C-alpha cells in the first residue's frame, strides 16, 4: 500500500464509505475514523498529492472541490451552528492525497 489511503482504499472501493456529496471529480464522505462529532472528508477523485502540488491542468478540479467543500460546509454550519474546514501539508498530511476535513463539534 502507498501513502494514499484515498486512492488505495476509498476510491478503489476497498473501504466502503457513507457519501455526503459526489460529483464527477469530487467525493465528500463521512470519515472512517472520525476525530470530531461531525467529520467529513472531501477529496478529488484524481490523485493530487497536496494543496502545494496542484498542476495547472488540475485547477478546474480544485475549483470543483472548493465548490463541494463550500456546499457541505454550509450544510454542516446550518445544522450544527459552526464548522471548521481544514487541510494538512507536509508531515501533518498523513495520506499524501489532497483532502479537506469539514468538522464540527467536540474533538474525540
N, C-alpha and C positions, 0 to 999 in steps of 0.2 A: 504494500500500500504506500502511496505517496503521502505528502503532507497536505493533500487536498481532499478533506472529508466530503466536501460538497460535490465534487465530480465522482469520487470513488464510491460514495455511499448514497447520497440523496438523488443526484441527477441520474445515476445509473439504475436507481430503483432498488438497490440492495437494502437501504433503510427506508421504510415507509414513513411518510410524514403527513401531518394534518395541514393541508393547504389553506392559506388565508386568501391569497390572490395570485393569479397566474396570467402572464401574457406570453406572447411568442418567445420573448427573450429573457423573461424575468420570472422568478418564483419567490413568493413570500410564504412562510410556513411557521408553525409553532416549533420552537427549539426542542430538540430531542432530549436535552438535559438543561431545563430552564434554570437560570440563576436569579430570576425575578418572578414575582407573582404572574405577570404577563410578559412573555418573552418570545418575540417573533424575529425571524431572520429573513432578510431579503438578499437574494443572490442573482447575478446574471447567469444564464444557462451556458454561456460561453466562458471558458476559463480565462479569467483576467486575474493575474497574481495579487494585485492590491491597488489601492487608490493612487499610489505613486508610480504605477506601472501601466497606465492606460495609454494605449496607442491611439493615434489619430483616427484610425478606422473603427475604433470602438466607442467613439464619442456618442453616437446615436444610442448605443446600448446603455451607456451611462445615463443619458438623459431619460431613457425609458425606465431605468432602475430608480432614478430620483423621483419620477412621477409615481411609481408604485409605492416607494417609501413615503411620499407625501400623502397619498391616499390612505395607506394603512395607519400611518401616524395620526392622521386626522380622525380616523375611526376610533383608535385607542384613546386619544385625548378626549373625544366626545364621550366615550363610555366610562372612562376612569378619571377624567379631570386633568390628567397630565401624562406626559411620556418623555422618554429620552430617545434620541437617535444617535447611535454610537458606531464607529468603525475603529479598528485597531491596525497598527502598522508595525513593521519590523518585528522585534522579539515579542511584542504584545499580541501579534497576529498568529494564533495557534494554527489555523488552517490557512494555507497560502493560496486562497481564492478570495477575491473581493467579496466582502459581505458586510451587511449593516445589521445591527441589532436595534429593534424597536421594543423598548421595555417600559414597564410601568409597575408601580408598587414597590414592595419591600424586596431587598436583595436576600436571597435564601442562604 
